[in-house]
Amino acid sequence: MRSPFRLLVLSVTTFFLVVLAAIGALGWWWSDTKMPPDQPVAFSHMKHAGELGIACTHCHRYAGRGPEATVPALSVCMECHVKVKTDSPEIQKLTAAWADGRPIEWKRVHSLPWHARFTHKPHIGAGIECTTCHGEVAGMAVMRQARSLEMGWCLNCHRQKSAPTDCLTCHK
């Protein structure tokens, strides 16, 4: 015979598991269907990474050194754009910000839940291509999140590459 307390614990546990499953499913759906944010400057990875063949790490210089790839500093853009395409309205936005000493306020495209921890450095060190997680960026006129970046997706990759799968690898 089951005690009322045991039945209550089972009911509450089942309820929370159902809620967590629903949140997970909603998160998967949202991450695969959300629209990319409007950026303050129209930037085409298709032009820069695709046509011009600029390596990801030329602009995202901290990707191999720390937890985040970071958005490029305006000085990286101005390496070329002090002379290249200066009549473009989008480049003029960069030039004005550069002259005023203010950064471009890019909006985050790829994001993980608060409880997840991700560091680019070990992934790049292991030879994982940027396209594995970010998709074919060189073909994107507008940057968007191409992969769900959900736990199951990451775990599948870790298992394929014999990378650590213990919880503390990715969770705070």
BELFENWO-V766468 format. One record per pair of residues at least 24 apart in sequence whose C-alpha atoms are under 6 Angstrom apart, sorted by sequence separation. I is the first residue (numbers start at 0). GAP is how many residues later the second one is. D is the distance in Angstrom with one decimal. If there is no record, write none. Layout:
# BELFENWO-V766468
i=I gap=GAP d=D
i=I gap=GAP d=D
This chain:
# BELFENWO-V766468
i=109 gap=35 d=5.8
i=40 gap=49 d=5.8
i=66 gap=52 d=3.9
i=67 gap=52 d=5.9
i=66 gap=53 d=5.3
i=116 gap=53 d=4.8
i=115 gap=54 d=5.5
i=116 gap=54 d=5.5
i=65 gap=55 d=5.4
i=115 gap=55 d=4.7
i=64 gap=56 d=5.4
i=114 gap=56 d=5.8
i=62 gap=57 d=5.4
i=63 gap=57 d=4.4
i=114 gap=57 d=5.8
i=62 gap=58 d=6.0
i=63 gap=60 d=5.8
i=38 gap=67 d=5.9
i=49 gap=88 d=4.2
i=48 gap=89 d=4.9
i=45 gap=92 d=4.6
i=44 gap=93 d=5.4
i=45 gap=93 d=4.7
i=45 gap=94 d=5.0
i=44 gap=95 d=5.6
i=45 gap=95 d=5.0
i=44 gap=96 d=5.7
i=43 gap=97 d=4.4
i=43 gap=98 d=5.9
i=35 gap=108 d=5.1
i=31 gap=116 d=5.6
i=30 gap=117 d=5.4
